[in-house]
Amino acid sequence: MTDHNPKSPTPDNDAPDAEESAGLACILSFNANDPSGAGGLTCDATAMASVGAHCLPVCTGAYVRDTSNITDFYPLDEEAVDDQARTVAEDMPVQVIKVGFVGTPENLAAIAELADDYDGVPVVAYMPNLSWWEDQKIDAYLDAFRELLLPQTSVLVGHHSTLRRWLLPDWTGERNPGPRDIAKAAAELGVPFTLVTGLPLPEQHIDNALASPETVISHEKFERIEAVFAGAGDTLTAALAALLATGMDLPEATSEALHYLDRCLDEGFRPGMGQVIPDRLFWALPEGEETDEDDEDPDAHPGADYFEVPFNETKH
């Protein structure tokens, strides 16, 4: 275990660039390359820069995908992932570790070991919808995530339906499990806080709740947007990790990240023939060039879920 503590680095006062080097918070981000630009490392770097932090992107493999579907994934081996991460973490202070899709149980093991070595650095982990993948690989990945990474995770992020299927597969209650129920299940595996997204509400709204086993700490309600989005979950998780790294407390960072995502989705664009991609740099548009809601594609799929490829659930 290393003695280096990247959360509270000791500056070298003799170094000429020491003051300048402390300018932006750094987030060590483990994720796949997404050639569509919808999610993955491209999303992480853009969203983190957009909210004022610096992404240290560690590539875990590459999707084969377009804006419609993920068709395959080519993982890097765990040595390549570990070498990337440790090399950059020994050079720069890491305020937060963000974990997206890493492809294999072996990569999860390497990341969990690094997180243990960097004890005290918060880990923000996202569980995406994996329904595009082979069942055997899904089961192995979820088991490894549960056993190896969740005990290291500070905040778990995921859509209500994804987290329910994963963490509460044997739920038999008459009502659907709420965010506190899911947070309780996550807490039994070592996670103190869970951000549950996509909770359906009446009148075309959805709720997103930050919960602990004891209570719902905060929640944000938004109106649904009638489109199918790719990369929204990665966008939210990246923004949350970056805002925590800049020093915000968890409820404030969660609220800011959700409102940031809402604007990204509102200004989303369709570069291909598939789903809409969040515009993570919406604020950089020249004044008067924001997307007009009246110009949205009339063929956009209604009632879709923006955190995962949906099956007739909420989108936003």
N, C-alpha and C positions, 0 to 999 in steps of 0.2 A: 504494500500500500504506500502510495506516495505521501510525502509530508506537505506537498504543495496544496494550498487552499486557495482556489481561484476566486472564491467569493470575497475574500478579504485579502487581496494581494498586498504585499509590502513594497511600496514603490522604491525604486532606486533613485535617490535624490541627486545622484551624480550623473545620471543619464540625461543627455540634453533633450530627449523627446519624451521624458516620463510624463510631463504634464499633458502634452498633446495626446499621448497614447491612452489616457483615461477619458477621452472625450465621449465615446459611445459605449454603451453596454454591449457585451458580446454574448451571443446565444449559440451553444453548440447544438446544431440541428442534424439529426439522423433521419434521412429520408431517401426515397428513390428518385432517380431522374425520370421526369415525365415529359416525353417529347412533344406533347400537345400544349404544354405550358399551363394546363389547368390546375394541377396540384404539384406535389413533390417539391424538390429543392428550388425550382424556379419560383414557385409560390412562396416558400418560406423566405427566401432572400428578398423578394419584392415586398411582401407584407411587413417583414421586420424593418426594412429600410423605411417603409412608408410611415411607421409609427415611431421612428427615431432610434433604432438599434442596429447593431451589426451582426449579420448572420455568418456563422462559421459552418458552411455546409459540408456534411460528411455523406458521401454517396454510398448507399447500401445496395445498389443494383439499378436496373432500368426496366421500366414498363415497356411493353409493346402496346400502344394504344393510340387512339385518335380521340376526337371530342365526343364520340358516341359510346365506345366500348374499350375496356381493357381486355386484351386477348392473351397476354402472356407476361411473364416476369423473369428476368435474368438476374439472379442475385450475385453480388460479390461475396467472396469467402470472408470468414470472420477476421482473418489476419489482416486483410486489406482494410476492412472497416476499422478495426482497432488501431492499426498503424496511422490511418488518417486522423483519427480523433485524438490520440495521445500526442501526436506530433504538434498539432495546432494548440491543444490545451496546455502544453508545456510552454508555449510561447506567449499566449494571451490569456488574460484573466476571464474565466467563464462565469457569468452570473446565473445562467439558467441552462438546463439541458432540455431540449425538445425532441421527442421521439415520434416520428410518423411511421410509415410502413417500411420495415427493414428486411422482410422477405424470408428469413429462416430462423429456426430456434437457435442455431449457433450464433447468428448475429445478435439476437436478443440476449444471449448469455454474455457475449463480449460487452455489450452496452451496460448490462446490469453490473458487471464487474467494474467497469469504469465508473459508473455512478456510485458504487460503494467506495471506490478509492477517493472520489471527490465528495465525500460525505459533507452535507451541509449545503450543497448546491441543489436547488429545487429541480425536480424533474416533472415536466408537463408532457403527458403522453396522450396520444390520440388513437382511438380504435376505429378504423374506417369500416365500411361495409365490404366484406370479402366474398360476396356471393358470386363474383366472376371467376373465382379460383376453384381448384379441385378440392373435394371434400376432405380427403386425407391430409392435404397440406394445410387446409384451414384448421382442422382439429389439432394438428401438431403445433401450429403457430399460436393458437389461442391457449393451449395448455402451457407452452413455454412462457407466453406473456403473463399468464396468471401466476405461475410459480416463480419466475425469475425477475420480471420487471415490475409487477404491481407492488411488491414489497418495497421497491425503491421509488415509487411514484408519489409525488406530492399532490398533483391534480390530474385526474383522469377526465378526458373529454370524449363524448360520443353521442350519437343520436339515441333517443329513447328506445327505439325498436332494436337497434344493434346491441346496446348494453343489456337490455332485458333478455334477449335471446342468449347472450353470452353468460351473464352473471346470475340470472334467475331462470334457468331452463326448466325447472320443475315447479314454477309458480302455479299455484292452484287457487288463488284468491278469486273471489267473485268480481272484484274490480281489477283494473290494470295496475301494475306496480307504479307508484309515484316516484319522484326523484329521490325522496328520502329512503324509500325501499331499496332503490338501486345503490344509493350511497352507503347504506348499511351493508349490502352484499360486497361492495368494493372495500369497505373498511375492514371486513373480516379477512381480506387478503392484504391489508396493509396500507390502503389508500385513505388519507384523511379527508380529501375533498373531491367531489365529482361534479362536473358540469354536464348536465343532461339537457340535450337540445331537442327541438321538434315536438314538444308536447302539444297535442291538439287542443284548441279552445274554440268556443262558438264564434260565429260571425266572422269566419275567414281570418282568424288570428291563430298564432302559435305562441307558446311560452318556452322559455329557456331558464333553467333553474340551477343555481349553484347550491349544492347541498352537502351537509355532513351527516353522519349517522344520527345526530341529535335533532337537526332542524334544517329547514330550507333557509339558507343564509340570505339569498337575494334572488330575484328573478326579473326578467325583462320580457315584455310582451311586444310582438310585432305583427303587422299585417302580412298575410301571405302574398308572395309575388308569384304571378302565374307564369312560371318558366321552370325548366329543369336545369339545374346548375351542376357543373363539375368543379371540384376543388374548393367547395365552401368550407368543409370541415378542416382541411389543412390551413385555409386562410384564417379561420377563427383561432385555431390552436397556435399558429405562428404569432398572430397578433397578441394573444394572451401571454405567451412566453416572453415576447419582447417587452410588453408593458410591465410585467413583473420584474424584468431585468432592469428597467429604468427606475425602479423603486416604488411603484404603486403597490398598495395593499391589494389583497386578492379580490374583495368585492368590487373595488373601484376599477381594477384592471379588467375584471370580467365584464362589467357594464360597458367600459370603453371599447373592449374588443368586440362585443356584440353589436354595438352601434356602428363601429367601423365596418363590420361585415355587412350590416344592413345597407349601408351606403355602397359598398362594393357590389352587392347584388343588384341594387337599384340602378346602378350604372353599368351593369354587366353587358357583355357583347358576345356575338356569335361569330367567331372567325371561320368556322367550318360548317359541316352539314349536321352536326350533332348538338350537344348541349351548350348552354350559355356559360361563359367563363366570367367570374367576378372581376371587375376592374379595380385592382388593388391600388391603382394610382389615379383614382377618380378625381382627387383634389388637384391634380396637375393639369387637368383640361383647361384650355383658355376659357375665360368667362363667356357664357353664351353658347358653348359647345357641348354642354351636358346632354346626355341621352334624353330624348323626348319620349315619355311613356307612350304617347300616341303612335310612335314609330316602331314599337315592339312587334316582333314577328307574330302574326295572327295564328300561326300554326304551333306556337309554343304549347307544350303539354300542360294542361291545367292540373292543379291539385298535387303537384309533385313535391318531392322532398329535397331540400337543397343541401342536406348534409350527406346524402348517400343516393346511389342510383335507386330510385324509389319503386315501391310496389303499392300504388294507390294509397299513399299516406301524405302527410303534410310536407310542404316544401321548405318552409322558412322557419 
